[in-house]
Amino acid sequence: MEVVACSMGSSTSSLYSALAKTVSRPALPHPCDSTYNPGNDLDLDQDPADPLELLRECREVLRNRPAQLQRAFVQTGHGDARQTIRIMQWNVLAQALGEGMDSFVQCPMDALNWAERKYLILQEILTYRPDIICLQEVDHYFDMFQPVLASLGYQSSFCPKPWSPCLDVENNNGPDGCALFFNHKRFQSLNTTHLRLSAMMLKTNQVAIITTLRCRATERAFCVAVTHLKARSGWEVLRSAQGSDLLRNLRNVAQRIETEEKTDTDVPLIVCGDFNAESSEDVYRNFATSSLGLDSAYKL
């Protein structure tokens, strides 16, 4: 499987017409609601949006801002176009943390203004049109990311942190967490698992999503995971334990897929995330040397 990867790292409050059609729809139930189904976030009856129209409207809103950064992609081979997958990995910064907690003292406040920042995020997604999107620190899933991306044909899943620090911020938009989106026309969802990562047999505040997909063109199954490990210096041991828990779950999922697919070949596996770790840390080495045969995109 060939992968194309790109790592992401004047104000207006009006919503333009195409975006208004999607974000004005009733929000999905909150994950605490018993009716919420995290594996079925795609409204098949929703009118499809025109991605070029949405992109034009984003650029119109952002016309007075600096020019959009042009990103360089790395291509990992020269295979069949049907097997090429474009993946976006991005910690989008929880809005509640950016404005109310993390003290971005050197960042202009207008750069943190959600009224414009949501258009900047959507502009990146619409410009590069990834097949799979893995996001961390998502606290506007139900009122922005899910409805807009569903209108573009993405099915998705959201796993909130159990003790999200966003909830401590006044006028917050709910908990932040990880979200995984995929192009419904290219891939079929086979299974989705939400994990609350453990460390030393104790549940932690970090989460992960593991989704098994089948490529409609090749009929081959593969697995995608997204996570966000514990931040800051001094928590290296905890990060390592969280990573080991995720690896254990990934091995179990891979073995299950091999059994269900009745194949002796290794299941393709893509792990995206904000590990909050340097390459010298144990968590990085554990992934690089695991029996799953993972390799780092940063080596490309």
C-alpha positions in Angstrom: 0.0 0.0 0.0 1.3 3.4 -1.0 0.9 6.3 1.4 1.1 10.1 0.7 1.6 11.9 4.0 1.7 15.5 5.0 2.0 16.4 8.7 0.1 19.5 9.8 1.2 21.2 12.4 -9.4 41.0 9.6 -12.0 39.0 11.6 -15.4 37.8 10.6 -18.1 35.9 12.4 -20.4 35.3 9.4 -21.0 31.9 7.9 -21.2 31.9 4.2 -24.0 30.0 2.3 -22.4 26.6 1.7 -21.0 26.3 5.2 -24.2 27.6 6.7 -26.1 24.7 5.0 -24.0 22.2 6.9 -23.4 23.8 10.3 -27.0 24.9 10.7 -28.2 21.3 10.8 -29.1 19.8 14.2 -26.0 18.7 16.0 -25.3 15.1 16.6 -26.1 13.8 20.1 -23.3 14.3 22.6 -21.2 11.1 23.3 -22.7 10.9 26.8 -26.1 10.5 25.2 -27.1 6.8 25.1 -28.3 7.2 21.5 -24.9 8.3 20.2 -23.3 5.7 17.9 -19.6 6.6 17.4 -19.2 4.3 14.4 -22.1 5.8 12.3 -21.4 9.5 12.0 -22.4 9.9 8.3 -25.8 11.3 7.2 -26.5 9.5 4.0 -29.5 11.8 3.4 -27.5 15.0 3.7 -27.1 17.0 0.5 -23.5 16.8 -0.7 -21.5 20.0 -0.6 -19.3 21.3 -3.4 -15.7 21.2 -2.1 -14.6 23.9 -4.6 -17.4 26.2 -3.5 -16.5 25.7 0.1 -12.9 26.3 -0.6 -13.7 29.6 -2.4 -15.8 30.7 0.5 -13.0 29.9 3.0 -10.6 32.0 0.9 -13.0 34.8 0.6 -13.3 35.0 4.4 -9.5 34.8 4.8 -8.6 37.2 1.9 -7.0 39.7 4.3 -4.8 37.1 6.0 -1.3 36.0 4.9 -1.1 33.6 2.0 -1.8 30.0 2.7 1.4 27.9 3.4 2.2 25.6 0.5 3.1 22.1 1.9 5.4 19.5 0.5 4.2 15.9 0.3 6.3 12.8 0.5 5.4 9.9 -1.7 6.3 6.4 -0.5 6.5 4.6 -3.8 5.1 4.5 -7.3 2.3 2.0 -7.1 -1.2 1.8 -8.5 -3.2 5.1 -8.0 -6.0 2.9 -6.5 -3.7 2.0 -3.7 -2.4 5.5 -3.0 -3.9 6.9 0.2 -3.5 10.6 1.2 -3.5 11.0 5.0 -3.7 14.2 7.1 -2.4 14.0 10.7 -3.0 17.2 12.7 -3.3 18.4 16.3 -5.8 21.3 15.6 -5.5 22.8 19.1 -8.7 22.7 21.2 -10.3 26.0 21.0 -11.1 26.2 24.7 -7.4 25.6 25.5 -6.1 28.1 23.0 -8.3 30.9 24.3 -8.8 30.0 27.9 -6.0 27.9 29.4 -2.7 27.3 27.6 -1.5 30.9 27.6 -0.3 31.4 24.1 1.3 34.7 25.2 3.3 35.2 21.9 0.3 34.4 19.7 -1.9 37.3 18.5 -5.4 36.8 19.8 -7.0 37.3 16.4 -5.0 34.2 15.3 -6.9 32.2 18.0 -10.3 33.6 17.1 -12.6 30.6 16.2 -14.6 32.7 13.8 -11.6 32.7 11.4 -9.6 29.8 12.7 -12.3 27.3 11.6 -12.0 28.6 8.1 -8.2 28.2 8.2 -8.6 24.6 9.3 -11.2 23.9 6.6 -9.1 25.6 4.0 -6.2 23.1 4.7 -8.5 20.1 4.5 -10.3 21.3 1.3 -7.0 22.2 -0.4 -5.4 18.8 0.0 -8.6 16.6 0.1 -7.1 13.8 2.2 -8.7 10.3 2.0 -8.2 9.9 5.8 -8.0 12.6 8.4 -6.6 12.0 11.9 -7.1 14.9 14.4 -6.3 15.6 18.0 -7.7 18.2 20.4 -11.0 18.4 18.6 -13.6 20.2 20.7 -15.8 21.4 17.9 -16.7 17.9 16.4 -20.4 18.1 16.7 -21.0 21.7 15.5 -18.3 22.0 12.9 -16.0 19.1 11.9 -18.6 16.3 11.7 -21.4 18.2 9.8 -19.1 19.9 7.3 -17.0 16.8 6.6 -20.0 14.6 6.4 -21.3 16.9 3.6 -18.1 16.2 1.8 -18.5 12.4 2.0 -16.5 11.6 5.1 -17.6 9.1 7.7 -16.2 9.7 11.1 -15.7 8.7 14.7 -15.0 10.8 17.8 -13.5 9.7 21.2 -13.5 12.4 23.9 -11.1 12.5 26.8 -12.9 11.4 30.0 -11.4 14.3 32.0 -10.9 16.9 29.2 -9.2 20.1 30.5 -11.5 22.0 28.2 -14.4 21.4 30.6 -12.6 23.6 33.2 -12.7 26.6 30.8 -15.7 28.9 31.0 -18.1 28.8 28.0 -16.4 25.7 26.7 -17.7 23.7 23.8 -17.5 20.3 25.5 -14.6 17.9 25.9 -11.7 17.6 23.4 -10.6 14.3 22.0 -9.4 12.4 18.9 -11.4 12.2 15.7 -10.9 10.0 12.6 -12.5 10.7 9.2 -12.4 8.7 6.0 -13.7 9.0 2.5 -16.9 6.9 2.5 -16.7 6.4 -1.3 -13.2 4.9 -1.2 -13.4 2.9 2.0 -15.9 0.7 3.9 -15.9 0.7 7.7 -15.5 -2.8 9.1 -15.0 -2.1 12.8 -14.2 0.8 15.1 -12.8 0.6 18.6 -12.5 3.4 21.1 -9.8 3.1 23.7 -9.1 4.8 27.0 -5.4 4.1 27.3 -4.0 2.4 30.4 -0.7 2.8 32.1 0.5 0.4 34.9 -3.0 -1.2 34.9 -4.6 2.2 35.5 -6.9 4.0 33.1 -5.5 7.4 32.0 -7.0 10.5 30.4 -5.6 9.8 27.0 -7.6 8.1 24.2 -7.3 6.4 20.9 -9.4 5.3 18.0 -8.7 2.1 15.9 -10.7 1.8 12.7 -10.6 -1.2 10.3 -11.4 -0.2 6.7 -11.8 -2.0 3.4 -10.6 -0.3 0.2 -13.5 -0.5 -2.2 -11.2 -0.6 -5.2 -8.8 -3.4 -4.1 -11.1 -5.1 -1.5 -8.1 -5.2 0.9 -8.6 -4.5 4.6 -6.3 -2.3 6.6 -6.2 -0.6 9.9 -5.9 3.1 10.9 -5.3 4.4 14.5 -5.2 7.9 15.9 -4.1 8.9 19.4 -2.8 11.7 21.6 -0.4 10.8 24.3 0.4 12.6 27.6 2.1 15.9 27.1 5.0 17.7 28.8 8.4 16.8 30.2 8.5 14.5 33.2 5.8 12.2 31.9 8.0 10.0 29.7 7.3 6.8 31.6 3.5 7.4 31.4 3.8 8.0 27.6 5.7 4.8 27.2 3.1 2.8 29.1 0.3 4.4 27.1 2.1 3.6 23.8 2.6 0.0 25.0 -1.1 -0.3 25.7 -2.0 1.0 22.2 0.5 -1.4 20.6 -1.1 -4.3 22.5 -4.5 -3.4 21.2 -3.2 -2.9 17.7 -1.7 -6.4 17.7 -5.0 -7.8 18.8 -6.9 -6.0 16.1 -4.4 -7.0 13.4 -4.7 -10.7 14.5 -8.4 -10.5 14.4 -8.4 -9.0 10.9 -6.0 -11.7 9.7 -8.4 -14.4 11.1 -11.5 -12.8 9.6 -9.8 -12.2 6.2 -8.3 -15.6 6.2 -4.9 -14.2 5.1 -1.3 -15.1 6.0 0.0 -11.6 4.9 0.5 -8.8 7.4 -2.4 -6.4 7.7 -1.4 -2.9 6.6 -1.4 -0.6 9.6 -1.2 3.2 9.8 -0.8 4.9 13.2 -1.2 8.7 13.4 -1.0 10.8 16.5 0.6 13.5 18.6 3.0 11.4 20.7 4.4 14.5 22.5 7.7 12.7 22.4 11.2 13.1 21.0 12.7 10.3 18.9 15.0 9.5 21.9 12.1 8.4 24.1 11.1 4.8 24.8 7.6 5.3 23.4 9.1 6.1 20.0 11.6 3.2 20.1 8.8 0.8 21.2 6.8 1.6 18.1 9.8 1.6 15.8 10.9 -1.9 17.0 7.5 -3.5 17.5 6.5 -6.8 15.9 4.0 -4.9 13.8 6.7 -3.7 11.4 6.0 0.0 11.8 8.2 2.7 10.3 8.3 6.4 11.1 7.1 8.8 8.5 9.7 11.2 9.7 12.4 9.0 8.2 11.0 9.5 4.7 
